[in-house]
């Protein structure tokens, strides 16, 4: 296990809240500290998509995780701009917006800091620390693409929630773990959420294949 680090994780209003829940769970299980915040739209997604009975006005995000994991978890209201993730001196190793709505992505791309989540992203960029945004939207408009390009040019990592299939997933959890694992790879946290790709065995040459001919 790597030494303990501090991460900021922000849930936004896009679909795919399972990715964020799994990421926080694995970070806490790995002994890291997590500062968690969520937008009001993210609370609605938690209620609808994950079917979690959270109070819309006073959601208890700590209750989403096992009691033995909560010691490493700090939860902040999105209005708490004085919270640690909003400061460049807080020692946040990386900030992850997962899932990231296109609205939040646009505001971060254009330098808005109207709440803790936007401020945490802004601080990560100005401090040159990893900022990972995990959008889950399709199709993408020209505006979406331009905003993502702005963020990429500013140093952010755009990691769309696009699960792969080469590891032969059998369950929805396998697909969720693939995306969560990709996030963990970018922030340097070891994991075993999916099988690493290995070079396949070299196939035996076919006597029916002639060099220079393309397969149809």
WOFENUR-V52113 format. One record per run of one state. SS is the DSSP state (alpha for helix, beta for strand, coil for the rest). FROM is the first residue (numbers start at 0). TO is the last residue. If there is no record, write none. Layout:
SS | FROM | TO
SS | FROM | TO
//
This chain:
coil | 0 | 4
beta | 5 | 10
coil | 11 | 15
alpha | 16 | 28
coil | 29 | 31
beta | 32 | 37
coil | 38 | 38
alpha | 39 | 47
coil | 48 | 59
alpha | 60 | 63
coil | 64 | 65
alpha | 66 | 71
beta | 72 | 75
coil | 76 | 82
alpha | 83 | 85
coil | 86 | 92
beta | 93 | 99
coil | 100 | 100
alpha | 101 | 108
coil | 109 | 114
alpha | 115 | 126
coil | 127 | 128
beta | 129 | 134
coil | 135 | 140
alpha | 141 | 153
coil | 154 | 155
beta | 156 | 157
coil | 158 | 170
alpha | 171 | 185
coil | 186 | 215
//
